[in-house]
């Protein structure tokens, strides 16, 4: 999903050029690094603490230390969101994420770590992070059943005015 969104942004660099960008759940950081290469003014890659050394290494290997920073950000943590906004130099113009919502409608075994609880924490983070007028681009590979997909997009549409587009990626 990250590569599909990277390809989309490469075709539409105006979406990131000159913008302050936050990538949520960065993983390897490829999406945020592409945003920086496409001309984003400042990019913050975020993930859980155990992922940060890999992100920092990838920023260094791509020689983007002057425009890309790495921060821990557990979803649902307002202090973490405030730190991200401070590191960015203000609220983001664009928030990007890939593969962060799969299995969001699954039945919880542990209500605090269930996919549904994680999805609710993601939505809380988006609300804290995004001022009115900020854009978000989210990509994910369909892995769920149609009812779960509908849950994800209906929930995001209710709270954020999401427009859903299906993009086919050819290998």
FIDRENTOR-926420 format. One record per residue: residue number from 1; x, y, z of N, C-alpha, C in turn. Coordinates in steps of 0.001 Angstrom, whole numbers. Layout:
N
{k->NUM&npx->X&npy->Y&npz->Z&capx->X&capy->Y&capz->Z&cpx->X&cpy->Y&cpz->Z} $
...
***
This chain:
171
{k->1&npx->820&npy->-1202&npz->0&capx->0&capy->0&capz->0&cpx->865&cpy->1269&cpz->0} $
{k->2&npx->1994&npy->1234&npz->702&capx->2866&capy->2413&capz->731&cpx->3405&cpy->2723&cpz->-656} $
{k->3&npx->3769&npy->1685&npz->-1392&capx->4323&capy->1910&capz->-2724&cpx->3279&cpy->2473&cpz->-3682} $
{k->4&npx->2038&npy->2058&npz->-3534&capx->963&capy->2605&capz->-4372&cpx->784&cpy->4084&cpz->-4071} $
{k->5&npx->789&npy->4449&npz->-2782&capx->636&capy->5864&capz->-2433&cpx->1868&cpy->6664&cpz->-2861} $
{k->6&npx->3049&npy->6076&npz->-2767&capx->4265&capy->6751&capz->-3268&cpx->4139&cpy->7035&cpz->-4758} $
{k->7&npx->3658&npy->6048&npz->-5499&capx->3486&capy->6232&capz->-6940&cpx->2449&cpy->7326&cpz->-7215} $
{k->8&npx->1359&npy->7329&npz->-6466&capx->327&capy->8359&capz->-6625&cpx->914&cpy->9746&cpz->-6370} $
{k->9&npx->1689&npy->9878&npz->-5293&capx->2294&capy->11174&capz->-4969&cpx->3321&cpy->11593&cpz->-6019} $
{k->10&npx->4051&npy->10643&npz->-6578&capx->5011&capy->10972&capz->-7630&cpx->4297&cpy->11536&cpz->-8855} $
{k->11&npx->3068&npy->11097&npz->-9077&capx->2268&capy->11619&capz->-10185&cpx->1608&cpy->12955&cpz->-9843} $
{k->12&npx->1525&npy->13254&npz->-8538&capx->880&capy->14490&capz->-8060&cpx->1757&cpy->15177&cpz->-7005} $
{k->13&npx->2981&npy->15574&npz->-7358&capx->3900&capy->16130&capz->-6356&cpx->3404&cpy->17428&cpz->-5728} $
{k->14&npx->2475&npy->18112&npz->-6384&capx->1918&capy->19340&capz->-5819&cpx->1207&cpy->19082&cpz->-4491} $
{k->15&npx->819&npy->17850&npz->-4228&capx->155&capy->17527&capz->-2963&cpx->1104&cpy->17628&cpz->-1771} $
{k->16&npx->2423&npy->17502&npz->-2015&capx->3393&capy->17542&capz->-917&cpx->4376&cpy->18709&cpz->-1005} $
{k->17&npx->4608&npy->19224&npz->-2188&capx->5627&capy->20266&capz->-2381&cpx->5359&cpy->21471&cpz->-1478} $
{k->18&npx->6363&npy->21818&npz->-660&capx->6265&capy->22970&capz->214&cpx->5398&cpy->22767&cpz->1444} $
{k->19&npx->4964&npy->21546&npz->1701&capx->4035&capy->21264&capz->2808&cpx->4767&cpy->20678&cpz->4015} $
{k->20&npx->4124&npy->20848&npz->5162&capx->4547&capy->20153&capz->6383&cpx->3773&cpy->18838&cpz->6433} $
{k->21&npx->4506&npy->17720&npz->6496&capx->3902&capy->16399&capz->6359&cpx->4232&cpy->15531&cpz->7568} $
{k->22&npx->3241&npy->14788&npz->8040&capx->3439&capy->13773&capz->9079&cpx->3041&cpy->12428&cpz->8492} $
{k->23&npx->3911&npy->11439&npz->8681&capx->3552&capy->10067&capz->8335&cpx->3275&cpy->9316&cpz->9627} $
{k->24&npx->2093&npy->8754&npz->9733&capx->1721&capy->7945&capz->10899&cpx->2021&cpy->6481&cpz->10632} $
{k->25&npx->2499&npy->5788&npz->11665&capx->2804&capy->4367&capz->11514&cpx->3785&cpy->4117&cpz->10396} $
{k->26&npx->4899&npy->4822&npz->10430&capx->5819&capy->4879&capz->9299&cpx->6451&cpy->3559&cpz->8893} $
{k->27&npx->6661&npy->2640&npz->9819&capx->7319&capy->1379&capz->9445&cpx->8742&cpy->1639&cpz->8985} $
{k->28&npx->8996&npy->1513&npz->7690&capx->10329&capy->1797&capz->7143&cpx->10509&cpy->3273&cpz->6818} $
{k->29&npx->9397&npy->4019&npz->6727&capx->9467&capy->5439&capz->6413&cpx->9468&cpy->5763&cpz->4940} $
{k->30&npx->9279&npy->4770&npz->4088&capx->9388&capy->5019&capz->2649&cpx->8415&cpy->6099&cpz->2184} $
{k->31&npx->7216&npy->6107&npz->2709&capx->6231&capy->7095&capz->2263&cpx->6663&cpy->8515&cpz->2630} $
{k->32&npx->7083&npy->8719&npz->3861&capx->7550&capy->10043&capz->4274&cpx->8824&cpy->10467&cpz->3573} $
{k->33&npx->9720&npy->9516&npz->3326&capx->10951&capy->9832&capz->2608&cpx->10651&cpy->10261&cpz->1172} $
{k->34&npx->9697&npy->9613&npz->543&capx->9289&capy->10031&capz->-802&cpx->8690&cpy->11435&cpz->-757} $
{k->35&npx->7891&npy->11727&npz->272&capx->7344&capy->13090&capz->408&cpx->8462&cpy->14121&cpz->476} $
{k->36&npx->9510&npy->13815&npz->1231&capx->10647&capy->14741&capz->1330&cpx->11330&cpy->14907&cpz->-26} $
{k->37&npx->11547&npy->13811&npz->-733&capx->12192&capy->13878&capz->-2053&cpx->11338&cpy->14636&cpz->-3069} $
{k->38&npx->10009&npy->14631&npz->-2855&capx->9106&capy->15340&capz->-3766&cpx->8951&cpy->16815&cpz->-3400} $
{k->39&npx->9695&npy->17265&npz->-2368&capx->9717&capy->18686&capz->-2065&cpx->8956&cpy->19136&cpz->-846} $
{k->40&npx->8557&npy->18208&npz->28&capx->7915&capy->18631&capz->1279&cpx->8887&cpy->19511&cpz->2055} $
{k->41&npx->8364&npy->20563&npz->2664&capx->9205&capy->21479&capz->3453&cpx->9794&cpy->20780&cpz->4665} $
{k->42&npx->8971&npy->20004&npz->5358&capx->9375&capy->19310&capz->6584&cpx->8536&cpy->18046&cpz->6706} $
{k->43&npx->9158&npy->16946&npz->7122&capx->8458&capy->15672&capz->7288&cpx->8810&cpy->15099&cpz->8649} $
{k->44&npx->7795&npy->14610&npz->9349&capx->8012&capy->13879&capz->10595&cpx->7525&cpy->12457&cpz->10383} $
{k->45&npx->8429&npy->11499&npz->10566&capx->8082&capy->10080&capz->10515&cpx->7748&cpy->9642&cpz->11929} $
{k->46&npx->6627&npy->8964&npz->12113&capx->6236&capy->8541&capz->13456&cpx->5975&cpy->7039&cpz->13501} $
{k->47&npx->6250&npy->6478&npz->14661&capx->5940&capy->5075&capz->14909&cpx->6162&cpy->4811&cpz->16393} $
{k->48&npx->6050&npy->3563&npz->16777&capx->6305&capy->3173&capz->18157&cpx->7813&cpy->3144&cpz->18410} $
{k->49&npx->8233&npy->3254&npz->19672&capx->9663&capy->3378&capz->19994&cpx->10560&cpy->2309&cpz->19386} $
{k->50&npx->10105&npy->1068&npz->19331&capx->10970&capy->5&capz->18805&cpx->11269&cpy->160&cpz->17318} $
{k->51&npx->10499&npy->965&npz->16610&capx->10696&capy->1164&capz->15177&cpx->11608&cpy->2360&cpz->14872} $
{k->52&npx->11837&npy->3222&npz->15858&capx->12551&capy->4482&capz->15615&cpx->13998&cpy->4313&cpz->15132} $
{k->53&npx->14777&npy->3347&npz->15650&capx->16151&capy->3211&capz->15126&cpx->16187&cpy->2924&cpz->13622} $
{k->54&npx->15290&npy->2085&npz->13134&capx->15243&capy->1805&capz->11693&cpx->14887&cpy->3070&cpz->10924} $
{k->55&npx->13911&npy->3822&npz->11407&capx->13521&capy->5065&capz->10735&cpx->14680&cpy->6053&cpz->10704} $
{k->56&npx->15359&npy->6223&npz->11829&capx->16494&capy->7147&capz->11881&cpx->17592&cpy->6722&cpz->10919} $
{k->57&npx->17851&npy->5425&npz->10843&capx->18857&capy->4916&capz->9915&cpx->18446&cpy->5195&cpz->8472} $
{k->58&npx->17174&npy->4994&npz->8144&capx->16719&capy->5237&capz->6775&cpx->16771&cpy->6719&cpz->6408} $
{k->59&npx->16487&npy->7592&npz->7353&capx->16617&capy->9033&capz->7102&cpx->18074&cpy->9368&cpz->6804} $
{k->60&npx->18978&npy->8842&npz->7629&capx->20420&capy->9092&capz->7460&cpx->20920&cpy->8525&cpz->6121} $
{k->61&npx->20526&npy->7305&npz->5783&capx->20969&capy->6675&capz->4529&cpx->20486&cpy->7429&cpz->3290} $
{k->62&npx->19387&npy->8164&npz->3451&capx->18847&capy->8941&capz->2334&cpx->19265&cpy->10405&cpz->2396} $
{k->63&npx->20159&npy->10744&npz->3347&capx->20700&capy->12100&capz->3493&cpx->19593&cpy->13152&cpz->3553} $
{k->64&npx->18588&npy->12881&npz->4392&capx->17453&capy->13809&capz->4512&cpx->17314&cpy->14383&cpz->5924} $
{k->65&npx->18403&npy->14364&npz->6687&capx->18342&capy->14812&capz->8083&cpx->17901&cpy->16259&cpz->8242} $
{k->66&npx->18123&npy->17101&npz->7240&capx->17755&capy->18513&capz->7385&cpx->16258&cpy->18752&cpz->7221} $
{k->67&npx->15567&npy->17815&npz->6577&capx->14121&capy->18017&capz->6349&cpx->13233&cpy->16958&cpz->6964} $
{k->68&npx->13820&npy->15853&npz->7424&capx->13029&capy->14748&capz->7972&cpx->13490&cpy->14454&cpz->9394} $
{k->69&npx->12522&npy->14360&npz->10295&capx->12803&capy->13986&capz->11683&cpx->11952&cpy->12777&cpz->12047} $
{k->70&npx->12351&npy->12097&npz->13106&capx->11679&capy->10889&capz->13577&cpx->11193&cpy->11131&cpz->14998} $
{k->71&npx->9948&npy->10761&npz->15267&capx->9388&capy->10901&capz->16608&cpx->8526&cpy->9694&cpz->16938} $
{k->72&npx->8565&npy->9304&npz->18209&capx->7649&capy->8273&capz->18677&cpx->6259&cpy->8868&cpz->18786} $
{k->73&npx->5264&npy->8085&npz->18431&capx->3895&capy->8578&capz->18544&cpx->2948&cpy->7402&cpz->18713} $
{k->74&npx->2638&npy->7111&npz->19966&capx->1616&capy->6102&capz->20246&cpx->263&cpy->6756&cpz->19997} $
{k->75&npx->-548&npy->6135&npz->19187&capx->-1843&capy->6719&capz->18847&cpx->-2699&cpy->6865&cpz->20096} $
{k->76&npx->-3358&npy->7989&npz->20175&capx->-4187&capy->8300&capz->21326&cpx->-3455&cpy->9098&cpz->22390} $
{k->77&npx->-2161&npy->9340&npz->22214&capx->-1359&capy->10079&capz->23187&cpx->-1273&cpy->11549&cpz->22784} $
{k->78&npx->-1988&npy->12401&npz->23497&capx->-1940&capy->13832&capz->23191&cpx->-555&cpy->14431&cpz->23401} $
{k->79&npx->198&npy->14045&npz->24443&capx->1569&capy->14580&capz->24572&cpx->2443&cpy->14219&cpz->23364} $
{k->80&npx->2304&npy->13001&npz->22845&capx->3096&capy->12603&capz->21670&cpx->2709&cpy->13449&cpz->20459} $
{k->81&npx->1417&npy->13716&npz->20302&capx->958&capy->14546&capz->19183&cpx->1508&cpy->15959&cpz->19317} $
{k->82&npx->1499&npy->16511&npz->20515&capx->2055&capy->17861&capz->20727&cpx->3534&cpy->17901&cpz->20368} $
{k->83&npx->4266&npy->16839&npz->20700&capx->5694&capy->16789&capz->20364&cpx->5903&cpy->16722&cpz->18844} $
{k->84&npx->5053&npy->15975&npz->18165&capx->5146&capy->15883&capz->16699&cpx->4888&cpy->17250&cpz->16081} $
{k->85&npx->3857&npy->17932&npz->16547&capx->3526&capy->19258&capz->16012&cpx->4656&cpy->20250&cpz->16274} $
{k->86&npx->5254&npy->20178&npz->17457&capx->6381&capy->21064&capz->17772&cpx->7576&cpy->20769&cpz->16864} $
{k->87&npx->7875&npy->19496&npz->16651&capx->9004&capy->19123&capz->15789&cpx->8754&cpy->19535&cpz->14342} $
{k->88&npx->7495&npy->19579&npz->13960&capx->7135&capy->19952&capz->12590&cpx->7172&cpy->21462&cpz->12397} $
{k->89&npx->7092&npy->22208&npz->13495&capx->7068&capy->23667&capz->13402&cpx->5660&cpy->24206&cpz->13234} $
{k->90&npx->4681&npy->23414&npz->13584&capx->3277&capy->23800&capz->13471&cpx->2456&cpy->22615&cpz->13016} $
{k->91&npx->1158&npy->22795&npz->12940&capx->321&capy->21671&capz->12522&cpx->609&cpy->21258&cpz->11083} $
{k->92&npx->379&npy->19991&npz->10773&capx->681&capy->19516&capz->9422&cpx->-319&cpy->20042&cpz->8394} $
{k->93&npx->187&npy->20186&npz->7174&capx->-684&capy->20459&capz->6031&cpx->-1226&cpy->19151&cpz->5476} $
{k->94&npx->-437&npy->18074&npz->5665&capx->-779&capy->16781&capz->5097&cpx->-354&cpy->15673&cpz->6063} $
{k->95&npx->-1253&npy->14726&npz->6263&capx->-940&capy->13522&capz->7036&cpx->-1068&cpy->12346&cpz->6085} $
{k->96&npx->-45&npy->11493&npz->6053&capx->-68&capy->10313&capz->5195&cpx->96&cpy->9067&cpz->6057} $
{k->97&npx->-488&npy->7979&npz->5578&capx->-373&capy->6697&capz->6281&cpx->-704&cpy->5578&cpz->5307} $
{k->98&npx->-57&npy->4458&npz->5497&capx->-376&capy->3293&capz->4672&cpx->-447&cpy->2050&cpz->5551} $
{k->99&npx->-1404&npy->1213&npz->5226&capx->-1608&capy->-49&capz->5957&cpx->-1707&cpy->127&cpz->7465} $
{k->100&npx->-2463&npy->1125&npz->7896&capx->-2636&capy->1325&capz->9329&cpx->-4037&cpy->981&cpz->9819} $
{k->101&npx->-4933&npy->557&npz->8935&capx->-6315&capy->307&capz->9369&cpx->-6789&cpy->-1122&cpz->9124} $
{k->102&npx->-5921&npy->-2013&npz->8698&capx->-6414&capy->-3351&capz->8421&cpx->-6880&cpy->-4045&cpz->9702} $
{k->103&npx->-7893&npy->-4860&npz->9554&capx->-8504&capy->-5625&capz->10651&cpx->-9140&cpy->-4746&cpz->11710} $
{k->104&npx->-9511&npy->-3532&npz->11375&capx->-10053&capy->-2612&capz->12375&cpx->-11404&cpy->-3041&cpz->12920} $
{k->105&npx->-12139&npy->-3858&npz->12226&capx->-13468&capy->-4247&capz->12693&cpx->-13488&cpy->-5636&cpz->13333} $
{k->106&npx->-12335&npy->-6222&npz->13578&capx->-12293&capy->-7564&capz->14159&cpx->-12846&cpy->-7556&cpz->15575} $
{k->107&npx->-13353&npy->-8676&npz->16008&capx->-13865&capy->-8797&capz->17371&cpx->-12691&cpy->-8810&cpz->18348} $
{k->108&npx->-12767&npy->-8016&npz->19409&capx->-11627&capy->-7919&capz->20332&cpx->-11517&cpy->-9112&cpz->21277} $
{k->109&npx->-10309&npy->-9573&npz->21487&capx->-10036&capy->-10519&capz->22559&cpx->-9525&cpy->-9739&cpz->23763} $
{k->110&npx->-8663&npy->-8788&npz->23516&capx->-8175&capy->-7863&capz->24535&cpx->-8694&cpy->-6487&cpz->24150} $
{k->111&npx->-9662&npy->-5940&npz->24891&capx->-10282&capy->-4690&capz->24461&cpx->-9330&cpy->-3505&cpz->24352} $
{k->112&npx->-8147&npy->-3567&npz->24998&capx->-7205&capy->-2453&capz->24913&cpx->-6257&cpy->-2587&cpz->23726} $
{k->113&npx->-6048&npy->-3792&npz->23244&capx->-5147&capy->-4020&capz->22126&cpx->-5871&cpy->-4555&cpz->20897} $
{k->114&npx->-7179&npy->-4567&npz->20940&capx->-7937&capy->-5072&capz->19803&cpx->-7743&cpy->-4157&cpz->18599} $
{k->115&npx->-7902&npy->-4699&npz->17416&capx->-7819&capy->-3840&capz->16221&cpx->-8792&cpy->-2666&cpz->16279} $
{k->116&npx->-9968&npy->-2884&npz->16844&capx->-10956&capy->-1803&capz->16954&cpx->-10441&cpy->-699&cpz->17877} $
{k->117&npx->-9827&npy->-1067&npz->19003&capx->-9276&capy->-72&capz->19927&cpx->-8126&cpy->696&cpz->19276} $
{k->118&npx->-7298&npy->-1&npz->18515&capx->-6193&capy->661&capz->17823&cpx->-6740&cpy->1646&cpz->16789} $
{k->119&npx->-7783&npy->1247&npz->16065&capx->-8406&capy->2134&capz->15083&cpx->-9000&cpy->3371&cpz->15768} $
{k->120&npx->-9637&npy->3187&npz->16922&capx->-10176&capy->4331&capz->17661&cpx->-9062&cpy->5267&cpz->18119} $
{k->121&npx->-7925&npy->4696&npz->18529&capx->-6776&capy->5523&capz->18926&cpx->-6215&cpy->6285&cpz->17721} $
{k->122&npx->-6191&npy->5647&npz->16557&capx->-5753&capy->6324&capz->15332&cpx->-6667&cpy->7506&cpz->15025} $
{k->123&npx->-7963&npy->7305&npz->15122&capx->-8910&capy->8402&capz->14857&cpx->-8708&cpy->9541&cpz->15853} $
{k->124&npx->-8467&npy->9220&npz->17123&capx->-8213&capy->10261&capz->18119&cpx->-6947&cpy->11043&cpz->17772} $
{k->125&npx->-5921&npy->10348&npz->17323&capx->-4673&capy->11001&capz->16933&cpx->-4897&cpy->11924&cpz->15749} $
{k->126&npx->-5648&npy->11450&npz->14762&capx->-5944&capy->12290&capz->13601&cpx->-6690&cpy->13556&cpz->14018} $
{k->127&npx->-7626&npy->13420&npz->14938&capx->-8377&capy->14598&capz->15409&cpx->-7449&cpy->15588&cpz->16108} $
{k->128&npx->-6527&npy->15086&npz->16933&capx->-5604&capy->15959&capz->17656&cpx->-4559&cpy->16578&cpz->16735} $
{k->129&npx->-4190&npy->15854&npz->15700&capx->-3097&capy->16258&capz->14827&cpx->-3527&cpy->17211&cpz->13719} $
{k->130&npx->-4732&npy->17037&npz->13210&capx->-5149&capy->17727&capz->11987&cpx->-6035&cpy->18936&cpz->12262} $
{k->131&npx->-5549&npy->20099&npz->11919&capx->-6411&capy->21270&capz->11995&cpx->-7401&cpy->21255&cpz->10835} $
{k->132&npx->-8399&npy->22091&npz->10936&capx->-9336&capy->22219&capz->9813&cpx->-8540&cpy->22662&cpz->8594} $
{k->133&npx->-8763&npy->22017&npz->7482&capx->-8053&capy->22351&capz->6254&cpx->-6888&cpy->21439&cpz->5952} $
{k->134&npx->-6466&npy->20639&npz->6923&capx->-5386&capy->19685&capz->6660&cpx->-5932&cpy->18560&cpz->5792} $
{k->135&npx->-5060&npy->18001&npz->4983&capx->-5428&capy->16869&capz->4140&cpx->-4807&cpy->15611&cpz->4687} $
{k->136&npx->-5444&npy->14506&npz->4415&capx->-4889&capy->13211&capz->4774&cpx->-4985&cpy->12273&cpz->3593} $
{k->137&npx->-3957&npy->11481&npz->3410&capx->-3957&capy->10450&capz->2376&cpx->-3652&cpy->9121&cpz->3050} $
{k->138&npx->-4559&npy->8197&npz->2905&capx->-4469&capy->6907&capz->3551&cpx->-4570&cpy->5824&cpz->2484} $
{k->139&npx->-3666&npy->4865&npz->2538&capx->-3761&capy->3741&capz->1599&cpx->-3664&cpy->2444&cpz->2387} $
{k->140&npx->-4385&npy->1453&npz->1883&capx->-4235&capy->126&capz->2458&cpx->-4671&cpy->-920&cpz->1456} $
{k->141&npx->-4107&npy->-2082&npz->1617&capx->-4452&capy->-3204&capz->761&cpx->-5655&cpy->-3901&cpz->1377} $
{k->142&npx->-6666&npy->-4133&npz->565&capx->-7854&capy->-4825&capz->1073&cpx->-7469&cpy->-6227&cpz->1522} $
{k->143&npx->-7678&npy->-6479&npz->2799&capx->-7388&capy->-7786&capz->3376&cpx->-8606&cpy->-8353&cpz->4085} $
{k->144&npx->-9565&npy->-7490&npz->4314&capx->-10706&capy->-7849&capz->5140&cpx->-11895&cpy->-8264&cpz->4283} $
{k->145&npx->-12951&npy->-8582&npz->4974&capx->-14197&capy->-8860&capz->4287&cpx->-14884&cpy->-7535&cpz->3945} $
{k->146&npx->-15838&npy->-7543&npz->3042&capx->-16474&capy->-6290&capz->2609&cpx->-17123&cpy->-5508&cpz->3759} $
{k->147&npx->-17669&npy->-6203&npz->4762&capx->-18288&capy->-5505&capz->5897&cpx->-17245&cpy->-4735&cpz->6704} $
{k->148&npx->-16072&npy->-5323&npz->6877&capx->-15005&capy->-4648&capz->7620&cpx->-14491&cpy->-3447&cpz->6841} $
{k->149&npx->-14320&npy->-3598&npz->5515&capx->-13910&capy->-2465&capz->4692&cpx->-14918&cpy->-1332&cpz->4811} $
{k->150&npx->-16208&npy->-1676&npz->4752&capx->-17262&capy->-657&capz->4862&cpx->-17183&cpy->44&cpz->6215} $
{k->151&npx->-16933&npy->-715&npz->7291&capx->-16811&capy->-119&capz->8615&cpx->-15710&cpy->934&cpz->8646} $
{k->152&npx->-14550&npy->581&npz->8113&capx->-13406&capy->1493&capz->8132&cpx->-13749&cpy->2791&cpz->7420} $
{k->153&npx->-14225&npy->2691&npz->6191&capx->-14462&capy->3898&capz->5403&cpx->-15682&cpy->4682&cpz->5876} $
{k->154&npx->-16726&npy->4011&npz->6350&capx->-17878&capy->4740&capz->6882&cpx->-17494&cpy->5496&cpz->8145} $
{k->155&npx->-16685&npy->4872&npz->8992&capx->-16239&capy->5526&capz->10220&cpx->-15373&cpy->6747&cpz->9911} $
{k->156&npx->-14436&npy->6592&npz->8981&capx->-13584&capy->7723&capz->8606&cpx->-14393&cpy->8820&cpz->7916} $
{k->157&npx->-15340&npy->8434&npz->7083&capx->-16165&capy->9422&capz->6381&cpx->-17014&cpy->10221&cpz->7354} $
{k->158&npx->-17572&npy->9556&npz->8359&capx->-18395&capy->10243&capz->9368&cpx->-17599&cpy->11305&cpz->10114} $
{k->159&npx->-16378&npy->10987&npz->10453&capx->-15597&capy->11886&capz->11294&cpx->-14682&cpy->12838&cpz->10536} $
{k->160&npx->-14310&npy->12477&npz->9297&capx->-13304&capy->13271&capz->8601&cpx->-13666&cpy->13659&cpz->7178} $
{k->161&npx->-14810&npy->13276&npz->6672&capx->-15161&capy->13629&capz->5300&cpx->-14275&cpy->12943&cpz->4281} $
{k->162&npx->-14064&npy->11653&npz->4434&capx->-13169&capy->10894&capz->3582&cpx->-13799&cpy->10607&cpz->2225} $
{k->163&npx->-12987&npy->10722&npz->1205&capx->-13360&capy->10310&capz->-144&cpx->-12576&cpy->9045&cpz->-465} $
{k->164&npx->-13274&npy->7997&npz->-840&capx->-12623&capy->6724&capz->-1123&cpx->-12388&cpy->6570&cpz->-2614} $
{k->165&npx->-11152&npy->6190&npz->-2959&capx->-10790&capy->5895&capz->-4340&cpx->-10058&cpy->4572&cpz->-4384} $
{k->166&npx->-10453&npy->3723&npz->-5290&capx->-9728&capy->2479&capz->-5454&cpx->-8680&cpy->2680&cpz->-6535} $
{k->167&npx->-7456&npy->2315&npz->-6224&capx->-6341&capy->2464&capz->-7148&cpx->-5780&cpy->1072&cpz->-7405} $
{k->168&npx->-5693&npy->731&npz->-8660&capx->-5112&capy->-552&capz->-9018&cpx->-3631&cpy->-373&cpz->-9275} $
{k->169&npx->-2844&npy->-1271&npz->-8748&capx->-1399&capy->-1196&capz->-8887&cpx->-949&cpy->-2388&cpz->-9709} $
{k->170&npx->-239&npy->-2136&npz->-10766&capx->244&capy->-3208&capz->-11628&cpx->1724&cpy->-3431&cpz->-11388} $
{k->171&npx->2067&npy->-4660&npz->-11131&capx->3466&capy->-5020&capz->-10866&cpx->4162&cpy->-5337&cpz->-12160} $
***
